[in-house]
Amino acid sequence: MIRIGIIGDDRNIIEHINTIKSIPEFEYKGFYYPNGINTGTNLAARKFKRFLSYKEFLDSVDAIDIVSTQPALYDTVISALKKSKHIYISPLLLKSYEQALKIIKLANEANITLMVQKAAKYNAALNSVIERLSDTRLIEIQHHTALNSNLADTSLFSIIINNLDIIHTILRSNSKLIKACGVSILNNKPDIINVRVEYDNGCVANLSCSSMALKNDHKATFILKDEIIKINFHSNKTELLSPEKAGYKNKSIYRLKAKSFKTAPNNTLYYEFINFRDTINNNSKSLSNLEDGFKSLLTAFKIFEKVHEI
């Protein structure tokens, strides 16, 4: 059994606790709030075990799910890595390239699993066509969240990372050129960012992301040599467009043949924790290197440097 506990605030912790409890070979031990982070009423009402001592918490667990993205928790991650605890974190916890490099170094030295949240990798709609996307030439993604949206995290940084995860789930190539422009309309930070990323394999990705739209919208178009694949991540609808030969007045012409289907949504967090468990059991550090788990985060830092926000 893998003894696992949670560190973080109240916003998503209930979902994480319930997910961990549903997975065989995980033994949920409780949660810990560092000083300075207020507890909410939900946890008290549900009577989940809370550790008041950080030392007692560390002694009771083998693995830690860090739910919060508060910068103050970075030192907590460092101390847990030094105690050789397996860690699952959101990339939004890390606020600089240097911080990412440091925890990667510590994880490798401690020979533990350091897994970065990457929900896109487990998205049902994306995985329904993933095998067809190996030769993608052009990617167009539009991701707009409504102003004052009730989505879990609507920061432009998190939106950019989410879509880079989609791209990097498909591509096994490094970026070679990044161009980005941000526009501030309602805030002193960019509300809209447009990004163009060119990859070593020749693929080009264009992202248009905003946090001030009138409604939530998240769509991606993948253009291959002989097929176009469109995914609407809100409706889980996928459309396949392929050329079809047709005769017209003794001439050969082509038209696009469309086929569409819907994919049932899945619990991406569940599959992430399944992977976390299996990675620990297999003593594999597959996500503790720059080229995989941290690629989207580091690319996002570069994008925001382009728009003078980091």
N, C-alpha and C positions, 0 to 999 in steps of 0.2 A: 504493500500500500504506500502511496505517496501522500504524506501529510502536507496539506496546503492551507494557507491562510490568505487573508486579504488585507491590504493597506489602502486606504483612500477615503473619499468623502461619500455622501449619501446618494448622489444623483443616479448612479448606475449599479450600486453595490448589491441591491436586492436581486437584480437579474443575474449578476455574476455568481452570487451565493447559490441561487436555485440551479443554475447551469452546472456548477461544480458538483453539487450534491447528486445530480442525475448521472454522473459519469462514473462507471466502475473503476476501481483502483485509486480513486481520489478519496482521501479522508479529510473532510472539511473540519478545521480546528477552531476557527474563529477569525475575528478581524481586529485590527489595531488602528487607532487614530493618533497620529503624532500630535504633539502640543501645537496649539495654534490653529488646528483644524476643528471646526465645530461639528458636533454630532447632530444628526437630524432625529426627528421623532419616529420615523418609520422603523428604524432599526430597534429602538427601544421597545416599540409596540410589539414587534415580532420576536423579541427576546433572543436575538442571535448573540452568541457568546462574544464578549469584547475583552481584549487584553488591555490592561492598564499599564503594563510594563513592557517596553520594547524588547528587553532582554528575555523576558519570559516568552514573548511571542516568537522570537527568533529560535529559542531552544525547543519550541513545540512544532516547528514546521520544517519541511524539506524544500518546499517551493512556495513562492509568493506571487500572488496576482495583485499588481499595483494598479488600482482603478483610477485614482486621481491623476490629473495633469498639472497639479500645482507645482511651481518651480521649487518650493521648499522641500519637496520630496526627493529631489535629486541626491542629496546627501544620504538619505535613507536607502536609496538604491545602492549607492557606493558601499555603505556599511554592510548591506545584505550580501552583496557580491563578495566582499572580503570574508564573509562567514560561509562562503560556498553554497549559497542558496540559489536554486533555480528561479529565474525571474521571467514573468510575463508582464510587459508594459505597453502603454500607448506611446507611439512616437512623439505625441504632443507634449510629453513630459520633458523632453530634451529641447533645450533652447539654443543650442549652438552646435556647430560642427565638432568643436573640441570636446564637448560633453559626450557626444556619440562615440568619438574615438576612444575616450577614456573608459567607458563602460564596456566597449568591445574588448579592449586590452585586458581589463580585469576579468571578464568572463572567460576569455581564452586561458588566462593564467590559472584560474580556479577550475578549469575543465568542467564547467557547468553549462546548462542550457539557458540561453538568453533569447527569448522569443519576443518579437515585436508584433503588436496587433496589426493584422493585415486582412481585414474582412473581405476585400475584393477577391482574394485568392479562393474563397469558399463560396462566392456568390453563385446561386443556382443558375441564373440566367446566363452568366458568363461561362460557367462550366458546361452548359448544354451545347456550346459551340466551340469550346476551347481548342479542340483538335483540328478545327477548320481554319484557325487563325494563325497557324505557324508561319505563313508566308505573307503576312500583312504588310502592305506597302505604305498606306496612309491611314492615320487615325484622326478622327474629328470627334471631340467630346464637348458637349455643352452641359454645364452643371450650374443651375441657378437656384438659390434658395430664397424663399419669400422673406421680406423684411419682418423681423420679430417672429421668425419661424419657431415652432415648438420642437423642431428636430433636436436631437441630443447635442450636436455640436455643429454650429453653423459658421464658425470662424473661417475666413477665406484660406488660412493656412491649412486647416483640416480638410477643406474641400479639395485643395490642390493635392495634398498627400493621397487622399482617397482615389483620385483619378490617376495619379502616377502609379499607384498600386495596380490599378486595372491594366495600365500599359505594361508595367514590368512583370505582371503575371503572364502576359502574352510574349513579350520580347525577352530574349536572352542576350541583349546587347547593351553596351554602354552609350550614354549620351556624349556627343562630341561638340554640339553647338546649341546654346540656349539663348533665345531672345524673348524678352518679356516686357510688358507695359502695364502699368497700373493707373487707374483713374479714381480720384477721391471725389465723391459727389455729396454724400451725407455725413461723412466722418473725416477725421484727420488722417485716417489710414485708407488705403485703397478699398473701394467697394466692388470694383470690377478689375479683373486681371485677364489679360490675353497672353498666352504663352505658345511659343513654337519651339519644339525640341527635335533636333536631328540626331539620329542614332547611327552607330558605326555600320550597321547592316543596311543602311540606306533608307530605313523607314523614317517618316516624318510624322510627328504628332502635334496637333493644334488643339489647345485647350482654351475655352472661354468660360470663365467662372465668375459668379457674382453672389453677393450676400444681400442684395436689395431688390430682388425681383418681385413682381406682383404675385407670382405663384411658383411653387416648387417644380423644377423641371430638370431631369437628368437623363440625357440620351447620348449614345455613342454610335459612331459609324466606323466600320472597319472595311477598308477598301483593299481587296486582293487583286491578283492578276485577272481572274475570271469570275469574281463574285464580290458582291457588296453585302455586308451583314450589318444590320441595325439593331440595337438593343435599347429599349426604353426601360430603365432601371426602376422607375416608379410603378409601371404597370406590369413589369416582368414579361413584356411582349417582345419577341424577336422576329425580325423580318429578314428573309433571305432573298436576294435579288441576283439572278443569273441570266446571262445572255441566251436567247433562244432564236434559232434560225427559222425564218419564215419566208415563204415565196410571195412575191407581189409583182404581177405583170411580167412574169418570166425573169424577175430579178431576185437575187438573194439579199434579204435584209435581216437585220437583227432587232429584236425587241427584248425588254427585260421581263423575265418571268418572276413573279413574286410568290413567295410561300411564307406564311406566318404561323406562329404558335406561341402559346403562353407557357411559362414555367412556374410551377408552384414555388412560392418563396420558402426559403429554409432558414434555420437558425444558425447564422454564420458563427456566432460566438461558441455554440456547442462544438462545431467541427474544429474551431481553433483550439479549444481546450483538449479535444481528442488528440490533435496533433501535438500539443504541448506535452500531454501525458506520454504518448508514444515516443516522442523525441527524448524525454528523460529516461524512459525504460530502455531505449536502445543506445543510450549514451552517445547520442548524436548531437552535434552542435550546428546543424544545418542552417540555422537562422542567426548565427552569431558572427556574421562577417559582413563587410561593407557591400559585397556584390549581391546580397540577397535581402535580408531583412531591413537593412538600413539604406538601401539604394534610393527609395522614394523620399525618405527624410532628407538625405543629403542633397538630392536634386532640388527639393523644395527650398532648402536654405539658399541654394544658388539662384533660384528663381526670385526669391524675395530680396536677395542682394541686388538683382537687376532693377527692381522697382524701389530700391533704397528703403526697405522696411526692416532690415535686420542689421 
